[in-house]
Amino acid sequence: MVLTLGADRAGDAKEALAGAEHRLVTGLALLERHAVLGPSRLIDDETVARVRALAGDLARQLAGEDHGLAERLRDMLLAHRPILLHLHALAIETRLTIALAVHRGLDPVLPPLVEHRLDPAAAGHDVAALAAAMLAAQSRIGQCLRQMRLPIDELPADLQHLARATRAAARAEHGQLDDATPLSGKAEPETRLGLLRRLLASLGDDITRALQIDQAGLPLFLSALALASGHPRERVALALAEDHAVRLALLLRAAGLSGVEAAAQLLAIRPEADAALVMLVEQAGAADALLGEVSA
């Protein structure tokens, strides 16, 4: 029997088949990589689930009442490398924050360095107010991330613009005009990441304590290591979870830590790592140069 399809149905079938082919090719490529590389801390099942859920939550916020747009929008967001990298880093940060709280007893919200800054008599009223705001943001957003949610106004400004452009492109695919609804009323310095940066700037000579994870806690430590090493916070977060700890060791040295200091932090984060990794270079400049040579 010969099945005859109308033009519209044939077009729908072709589009569906193209989507199926794309998923098949992508799936085979992922399988190939997994088969070659084996299990990885960077892309374990939990992390993949968190990244996918965070993208889905962003897509729902962007889509608003148009629920049919959300799934397509999620896939488009994940196709943008900067957004994917940011969500991957947040997933890793969440996973490690939980692990460090369980295995090392690190308070995920109120580490000693932040607690000290809450005292106006010791830190000054402005710094105490800033520490309190950061504490509130960390508590609120940390809970969201554990629940695999991310308020869209917590994205960095450039990623918010990219998300807005992605929404417009997704609506254009459906023959719709973008309504240009603002995505955020929050200034970037008031986001969790913005408050972490501002608190670091207020530390003065005490900023070296922010490079001690037991003192700073993971979120502030990540921001401090990114600032001191000159590398993006997302890359720093991923370095903490890589199967081989060599990049983390080099980042610690690039941040200006001595071999002894870097080894202490390396083992605090990755107890199974080889402390000798921090001695692969003799000074911060050499570590930074080596990281620059191999950056993707």
Secondary structure, 3 states (H helix, E strand, C coil): CCCCCCHHHHHHHHHHHHHHHHHHHHHHHHHHHHHHHCCCCCCCHHHHHHHHHHHHHHHHHHHCCCHHHHHHHHHHHHCCHHHHHHHHHHHHHHHHHHHHHHHHCCCCCCCHHHHHHCCHHHHCHHHHHHHHHHHHHHHHHHHHHHCCCCCHHHCCHHHHHHHHHHHHHHHHHCCCCCCCCCCCCCCHHHCHHHHHHHHHHCCHHHHHHHHCHHHHHHHHHHHHHHHHHCCCHHHHHHHCCCCCCHHHHHHHHHCCCCHHHHHHHHHHHCCCCCHHHHHCCCCHHHHHHHHHHHCC
